[in-house]
Amino acid sequence: MKVRIISPDTTLFEGTAKLLQLPGVDGLFELLNNHAPIIAALKAGTIRMQQEEEGEKTFEIKAGVVKAQANDVLILTQ
């Protein structure tokens, strides 16, 4: 799935991932390919991303919002 992680100052990541683990306000949740459309609030924590070739990447965030639809994921963070 296509993933973009954007902060107010810069684009933190733009590429593809096979799995995302996100710190939702109600707890951790994961997104995989073909996930149902979702918009969710994120709290402070770690975004964990599994990629096909590069392995795992992590990003620390203070808060944010994620929107996922049709294998296109947009994460706006602080």
BANULUM-18039 format. One record per residue (C-alpha): residue in three letters; x, y, z. Coordinates in nm, 4 decimals, padded with zeros to 6 digits, always signed. Each point is the difference from the previous one (the first is absolute). Layout:
R,rolo,x,y,z
R,Ala,X,Y,Z
...
This chain:
R,rolo,x,y,z
R,Met,+00.0000,+00.0000,+00.0000
R,Lys,+00.1119,+00.3563,-00.0646
R,Val,+00.0889,+00.1901,+00.3195
R,Arg,+00.0679,+00.3689,+00.0633
R,Ile,+00.0953,+00.1307,+00.3446
R,Ile,-00.0069,+00.3795,+00.0136
R,Ser,+00.0866,+00.2384,+00.2832
R,Pro,-00.0547,+00.3780,-00.0072
R,Asp,+00.3649,+00.0537,-00.0982
R,Thr,+00.0804,-00.2846,-00.2375
R,Thr,-00.0955,-00.3292,-00.1585
R,Leu,+00.1369,-00.2686,+00.2332
R,Phe,-00.0653,-00.2930,-00.2333
R,Glu,-00.1440,-00.0684,-00.3432
R,Gly,+00.0059,-00.3524,-00.1361
R,Thr,-00.1598,-00.3408,+00.0382
R,Ala,-00.0591,-00.2296,+00.2954
R,Lys,-00.1611,-00.3371,+00.0557
R,Leu,-00.1023,+00.0665,+00.3640
R,Leu,-00.0473,+00.3052,+00.2222
R,Gln,-00.0446,-00.0071,+00.3778
R,Leu,-00.1415,+00.3266,+00.1321
R,Pro,-00.0561,+00.1415,+00.3523
R,Gly,-00.3724,+00.0775,-00.0107
R,Val,-00.1655,+00.1918,+00.2832
R,Asp,-00.1859,-00.3203,+00.0915
R,Gly,+00.3076,-00.2233,-00.0334
R,Leu,+00.2365,-00.1413,-00.2588
R,Phe,-00.1415,-00.1126,-00.3341
R,Glu,+00.1408,-00.1267,-00.3270
R,Leu,-00.0634,+00.0696,-00.3658
R,Leu,+00.0670,-00.2544,-00.2743
R,Asn,-00.0604,+00.0037,-00.3754
R,Asn,-00.3687,+00.0291,-00.0930
R,His,-00.0987,+00.1273,+00.3467
R,Ala,-00.3496,+00.1463,+00.0249
R,Pro,-00.0089,+00.3809,-00.0277
R,Ile,+00.0822,+00.1643,+00.3337
R,Ile,+00.0628,+00.3385,+00.1566
R,Ala,+00.1426,-00.0118,+00.3527
R,Ala,+00.1655,+00.2264,+00.2563
R,Leu,+00.3495,-00.0891,+00.1180
R,Lys,+00.1624,+00.0642,+00.3374
R,Ala,+00.3652,+00.0299,+00.0984
R,Gly,+00.1916,-00.3159,-00.0783
R,Thr,+00.1828,-00.1899,-00.2711
R,Ile,-00.1065,-00.0722,-00.3555
R,Arg,+00.1499,-00.3346,-00.1047
R,Met,+00.0178,-00.0778,-00.3687
R,Gln,+00.0954,-00.3281,-00.1689
R,Gln,+00.1325,+00.0343,-00.3518
R,Glu,+00.0679,-00.2727,-00.2558
R,Glu,+00.3738,+00.0566,-00.0457
R,Glu,+00.1150,+00.2592,+00.2545
R,Gly,-00.1387,-00.1779,+00.3086
R,Glu,-00.1515,+00.1948,+00.2900
R,Lys,-00.0014,+00.3782,+00.0408
R,Thr,-00.1286,+00.1935,+00.3006
R,Phe,-00.1150,+00.3589,+00.0477
R,Glu,-00.0667,+00.1684,+00.3356
R,Ile,-00.3038,+00.2298,-00.0007
R,Lys,-00.1725,+00.2283,+00.2521
R,Ala,-00.3476,-00.0188,-00.1575
R,Gly,-00.1636,-00.0221,-00.3386
R,Val,-00.2679,-00.1276,-00.2334
R,Val,+00.0015,-00.2885,-00.2473
R,Lys,-00.2195,-00.0412,-00.3075
R,Ala,+00.0121,-00.3245,-00.1971
R,Gln,-00.1982,-00.0836,-00.3119
R,Ala,+00.0683,-00.2233,-00.3015
R,Asn,+00.3569,-00.0895,+00.1119
R,Asp,+00.0878,+00.3702,+00.0344
R,Val,+00.0945,+00.1042,+00.3555
R,Leu,+00.0533,+00.3600,+00.1073
R,Ile,+00.1296,+00.0705,+00.3516
R,Leu,+00.0141,+00.3594,+00.1246
R,Thr,+00.2138,+00.0293,+00.3128
R,Gln,+00.1567,+00.2376,+00.2473
